[in-house]
Amino acid sequence: MSPADAVAGLVITVVLGLGEEIGWRGYLLPLVREIWPRGGALVVGFLHGVWHLPLFLLTGYLAGIPGSPFVIIPVFLVTLTATGAVYAWLRDRSGSVWSVVLMHQAFNSVNEAVMRGAVVAAPVAFTYTTGETGVVTTVLVIAAAFGVSGMVQHHRGDVRTATEATA
């Protein structure tokens, strides 16, 4: 890949990520938190995962991922649900969707680099272990979600939620 291709790819994915995050954490998160103040981040994270299901189910995307869709899709949904808590925490702490866009881009870039760069003897086991569809990634993201949830509760007086910032 040439440097120009890499820069073009980065610009495209950041623009797409910005569009997603304006919708998910900029618009929807404050609305959902009006109904579910404590669980809104998880609801939005889950919906973000569901948003990707047509890509999985209606294209050949899943054909390129070794393993069963009955494992891949639920693990992916749990990962994105937990990621929603981390992204909401970033949104709350920064007051901006840009921090979330950058984290989203970093998550996708690391995932893609790991998945593209790995040469493995057991591709299905690799899929079930790493990346967006891997249990290790899911456990790490859940741990991060619990970690930031504890921080938000501990520093409750210091944190303005996205709902409070827009009210």
Backbone torsions as a table, in degrees:
resi	resn	phi	psi	omega
1	MET	NA	130.4	-179.7
2	SER	-77.3	159.0	177.0
3	PRO	-57.9	-37.0	179.0
4	ALA	-64.9	-40.5	177.5
5	ASP	-64.5	-40.2	179.6
6	ALA	-63.7	-43.6	179.0
7	VAL	-65.7	-43.9	178.7
8	ALA	-61.7	-42.7	178.0
9	GLY	-62.9	-40.9	178.7
10	LEU	-64.1	-44.6	179.8
11	VAL	-62.0	-45.9	-179.3
12	ILE	-61.8	-46.1	-177.3
13	THR	-70.1	-33.2	176.6
14	VAL	-67.5	-42.1	178.2
15	VAL	-63.0	-44.1	177.5
16	LEU	-64.4	-42.2	177.5
17	GLY	-63.2	-38.0	177.1
18	LEU	-62.7	-44.0	178.0
19	GLY	-59.8	-44.8	178.2
20	GLU	-61.7	-49.0	-173.2
21	GLU	-73.2	-28.6	171.9
22	ILE	-60.7	-41.5	179.5
23	GLY	-71.6	-49.3	-173.7
24	TRP	-75.1	-58.9	-174.2
25	ARG	-92.7	-24.2	-180.0
26	GLY	-83.1	-41.9	-176.2
27	TYR	-103.3	-56.6	-170.5
28	LEU	-72.8	-40.4	-177.3
29	LEU	-55.2	-49.5	178.1
30	PRO	-60.3	-36.4	179.4
31	LEU	-67.2	-45.3	-179.1
32	VAL	-67.0	-35.3	179.2
33	ARG	-66.9	-20.1	174.2
34	GLU	-65.7	-30.3	179.8
35	ILE	-92.2	-46.9	-178.9
36	TRP	-124.6	83.3	-176.6
37	PRO	-57.4	-40.4	-176.4
38	ARG	-90.0	-29.8	-176.4
39	GLY	-103.4	0.4	-176.6
40	GLY	-58.0	-37.4	-179.4
41	ALA	-63.4	-38.5	179.2
42	LEU	-71.6	-37.9	177.6
43	VAL	-61.6	-46.6	-179.6
44	VAL	-66.3	-38.9	176.5
45	GLY	-61.1	-43.2	178.2
46	PHE	-63.7	-45.3	178.4
47	LEU	-62.1	-35.4	176.0
48	HIS	-61.0	-41.1	176.7
49	GLY	-65.7	-44.8	179.1
50	VAL	-60.8	-35.7	178.1
51	TRP	-54.7	-32.6	-178.2
52	HIS	-83.9	-10.5	-175.8
53	LEU	-60.8	-39.2	176.2
54	PRO	-57.8	-36.7	176.2
55	LEU	-60.6	-43.4	-179.3
56	PHE	-68.3	-44.8	-168.4
57	LEU	-90.8	-26.0	-173.4
58	LEU	-108.8	1.0	177.8
59	THR	-125.1	-175.7	176.7
60	GLY	-87.8	13.1	-175.7
61	TYR	-55.8	-47.5	-178.2
62	LEU	-64.7	-26.7	179.7
63	ALA	-63.3	-25.6	179.5
64	GLY	-86.3	-1.3	-179.8
65	ILE	-113.4	115.4	-179.9
66	PRO	-68.1	137.4	178.4
67	GLY	125.7	176.5	-177.2
68	SER	-87.7	133.9	175.2
69	PRO	-61.2	-22.7	179.3
70	PHE	-72.9	-14.2	172.8
71	VAL	-102.5	-47.0	-173.9
72	ILE	-60.0	-49.2	-174.5
73	ILE	-65.7	-47.9	178.2
74	PRO	-62.3	-39.8	179.0
75	VAL	-64.7	-42.7	177.1
76	PHE	-58.3	-45.2	-179.1
77	LEU	-64.5	-40.2	177.4
78	VAL	-65.4	-42.0	179.3
79	THR	-60.6	-48.3	-179.0
80	LEU	-70.0	-30.7	175.6
81	THR	-63.6	-47.8	178.6
82	ALA	-66.9	-37.2	176.9
83	THR	-60.6	-32.9	177.1
84	GLY	-56.8	-37.2	178.1
85	ALA	-67.4	-40.9	179.2
86	VAL	-66.7	-45.1	179.3
87	TYR	-63.3	-39.7	178.2
88	ALA	-64.6	-39.6	177.5
89	TRP	-60.8	-45.6	177.5
90	LEU	-60.3	-43.5	179.1
91	ARG	-60.5	-44.5	-180.0
92	ASP	-65.5	-45.0	-176.6
93	ARG	-68.3	-37.4	-175.7
94	SER	-92.3	-24.3	-174.6
95	GLY	73.7	14.2	-175.6
96	SER	-142.6	152.7	173.8
97	VAL	-81.8	-13.4	-177.3
98	TRP	-61.7	-38.7	178.0
99	SER	-63.3	-36.1	178.6
100	VAL	-70.4	-40.8	177.6
101	VAL	-58.7	-44.8	-179.2
102	LEU	-66.6	-40.1	178.0
103	MET	-67.4	-42.0	178.2
104	HIS	-59.8	-46.0	178.8
105	GLN	-62.1	-43.8	-179.9
106	ALA	-63.1	-44.2	179.0
107	PHE	-59.3	-48.3	-179.6
108	ASN	-65.2	-40.3	-179.0
109	SER	-66.3	-43.8	178.4
110	VAL	-64.8	-44.2	178.2
111	ASN	-57.8	-47.5	-178.7
112	GLU	-65.6	-40.3	179.5
113	ALA	-63.6	-42.1	179.1
114	VAL	-65.0	-46.9	-176.0
115	MET	-68.3	-37.0	-179.5
116	ARG	-76.9	-35.9	-172.5
117	GLY	-84.8	-9.3	-175.1
118	ALA	-87.9	136.7	170.7
119	VAL	-117.1	115.1	-172.5
120	VAL	-127.7	154.6	178.2
121	ALA	-84.2	-23.2	-177.3
122	ALA	-128.2	83.4	-174.4
123	PRO	-60.6	-35.0	-179.8
124	VAL	-66.9	-45.2	177.9
125	ALA	-60.9	-38.2	178.1
126	PHE	-63.5	-45.3	178.6
127	THR	-59.4	-41.9	-177.7
128	TYR	-76.0	-10.6	-177.0
129	THR	-103.5	-42.8	-172.0
130	THR	-121.1	177.0	177.4
131	GLY	71.3	-170.9	-178.1
132	GLU	-64.2	-18.7	-177.1
133	THR	-108.9	13.5	-176.2
134	GLY	-104.6	144.3	-177.7
135	VAL	-65.6	-36.7	179.5
136	VAL	-63.3	-45.6	176.8
137	THR	-59.7	-44.5	-179.5
138	THR	-60.1	-45.9	179.4
139	VAL	-62.3	-42.2	178.9
140	LEU	-63.9	-41.7	179.6
141	VAL	-68.5	-40.0	176.9
142	ILE	-62.7	-42.3	177.1
143	ALA	-60.9	-42.3	177.5
144	ALA	-64.0	-40.0	179.2
145	ALA	-63.2	-44.3	176.6
146	PHE	-63.9	-39.3	179.3
147	GLY	-61.6	-48.2	-179.2
148	VAL	-72.3	-29.3	176.1
149	SER	-63.1	-40.4	175.9
150	GLY	-64.4	-38.6	178.5
151	MET	-65.2	-42.3	-178.8
152	VAL	-63.3	-43.2	179.1
153	GLN	-66.4	-40.5	-178.3
154	HIS	-66.8	-38.0	-178.0
155	HIS	-105.5	29.7	-172.6
156	ARG	-49.2	-39.9	-178.7
157	GLY	-69.2	-20.3	-176.8
158	ASP	-92.3	-12.1	-170.8
159	VAL	-108.7	126.7	170.2
160	ARG	-100.6	126.9	178.3
161	THR	-74.0	166.1	178.1
162	ALA	-59.4	-34.8	178.1
163	THR	-64.1	-45.5	-179.8
164	GLU	-66.0	-35.9	-177.3
165	ALA	-68.4	-29.1	-177.5
166	THR	-95.6	-7.6	-177.8
167	ALA	-78.8	NA	NA
